[in-house]
């Protein structure tokens, strides 16, 4: 597995981690000063990232993040796509693509996330 695939695997593991293991999964995926930015969030540090992930779990209980397509990387940058899938019925109301910059140790220094599909709001 490449450094890029490893980074994405750890990233998705952090997003899918339960409340008890989430902080450790975030620390394994991101540097201490790592950041996450998407249209709904702009945070830095493990606590901020953990809080954003917790919010996603609260909004979408019973869902998990899954990769879609191939992981692509060069130099210290990786891009990948994902979807948020219901474990009950397989529906995927949210999808996106992210670009991450990696540190020398392979952990994420920063993520820029894009939401490609989101549920309609009432």
C-alpha positions as CSV (number, residue, x, y, z in Angstrom):
1,X,0.0,0.0,0.0
2,X,1.4,3.4,-0.9
3,X,1.9,6.3,1.5
4,X,-1.1,8.0,-0.1
5,X,-3.4,4.9,0.4
6,X,-2.2,4.6,3.9
7,X,-3.0,8.2,4.7
8,X,-6.5,7.8,3.2
9,X,-7.1,4.6,5.1
10,X,-6.2,6.3,8.4
11,X,-8.3,9.3,7.5
12,X,-11.4,7.2,6.8
13,X,-10.7,5.2,10.0
14,X,-10.8,8.4,12.0
15,X,-14.1,9.5,10.4
16,X,-15.6,6.1,11.1
17,X,-14.2,5.7,14.7
18,X,-16.6,5.5,17.6
19,X,-16.5,8.0,20.4
20,X,-14.1,5.9,22.5
21,X,-11.5,5.4,19.8
22,X,-12.0,8.6,17.8
23,X,-9.3,10.8,19.5
24,X,-6.6,8.1,19.0
25,X,-7.7,7.6,15.4
26,X,-7.5,11.4,14.7
27,X,-4.0,11.4,16.3
28,X,-3.0,8.6,14.0
29,X,-4.3,10.3,10.9
30,X,-3.4,14.0,11.5
31,X,-0.3,15.9,12.8
32,X,-0.9,17.8,16.0
33,X,-1.3,21.0,14.2
34,X,-3.3,19.5,11.3
35,X,-6.3,21.2,9.9
36,X,-9.6,20.3,8.2
37,X,-11.5,22.7,6.0
38,X,-14.7,22.1,4.0
39,X,-17.8,24.3,3.2
40,X,-19.2,23.6,6.7
41,X,-16.1,23.6,8.9
42,X,-12.6,25.2,9.3
43,X,-10.8,23.7,12.3
44,X,-7.2,22.9,13.4
45,X,-5.7,20.6,16.0
46,X,-6.9,17.2,17.1
47,X,-9.7,18.6,19.4
48,X,-11.2,20.6,16.6
49,X,-11.0,17.8,14.1
50,X,-12.5,15.3,16.6
51,X,-15.4,17.7,17.3
52,X,-16.2,18.0,13.5
53,X,-16.2,14.2,13.2
54,X,-18.4,13.9,16.3
55,X,-20.8,16.3,14.7
56,X,-21.0,14.2,11.5
57,X,-21.8,11.1,13.6
58,X,-24.6,13.0,15.4
59,X,-26.1,14.3,12.2
60,X,-25.8,10.9,10.4
61,X,-26.1,8.1,13.0
62,X,-25.7,4.6,11.5
63,X,-23.6,5.9,8.5
64,X,-20.0,5.3,7.6
65,X,-17.5,6.9,5.2
66,X,-16.3,4.7,2.3
67,X,-13.8,5.5,-0.4
68,X,-15.0,5.7,-4.0
69,X,-12.6,5.5,-6.9
70,X,-8.8,5.4,-6.8
71,X,-6.5,7.3,-4.5
72,X,-4.2,9.6,-6.5
73,X,-1.1,11.3,-5.1
74,X,2.2,13.0,-6.0
75,X,4.8,14.7,-3.9
76,X,3.2,15.3,-0.5
77,X,-0.4,15.7,-1.8
78,X,-3.2,13.1,-2.1
79,X,-6.7,13.4,-3.5
80,X,-9.6,10.9,-3.1
81,X,-13.3,10.7,-3.2
82,X,-15.7,9.2,-0.6
83,X,-19.4,8.8,0.2
84,X,-21.3,8.6,3.4
85,X,-23.3,5.3,3.4
86,X,-26.1,4.0,5.5
87,X,-25.2,0.7,7.1
88,X,-28.9,-0.1,7.2
89,X,-30.0,0.4,3.6
90,X,-26.9,1.3,1.6
91,X,-28.1,4.7,0.7
92,X,-25.4,7.4,0.2
93,X,-26.9,10.9,0.6
94,X,-23.6,12.6,0.9
95,X,-20.4,12.4,-1.2
96,X,-17.4,14.4,-1.6
97,X,-13.8,14.7,-2.6
98,X,-10.8,15.8,-0.6
99,X,-7.3,16.9,-1.1
100,X,-4.8,16.4,1.7
101,X,-1.2,17.6,2.2
102,X,0.9,15.0,4.1
103,X,3.7,15.5,6.6
104,X,7.0,13.6,6.3
105,X,5.7,10.9,8.6
106,X,2.7,10.3,6.3
107,X,0.1,11.9,8.6
108,X,-2.1,14.6,7.3
109,X,-1.1,18.2,7.7
110,X,-4.2,19.7,6.1
111,X,-7.4,18.7,4.3
112,X,-9.5,20.7,1.9
113,X,-12.8,19.0,1.5
114,X,-15.5,19.5,-1.2
115,X,-19.1,18.3,-0.9
116,X,-20.3,16.9,-4.2
117,X,-23.7,15.6,-3.1
118,X,-25.7,16.7,0.0
119,X,-29.2,16.1,1.1
120,X,-31.8,18.8,0.2
121,X,-32.9,20.9,3.1
122,X,-36.5,21.6,3.8
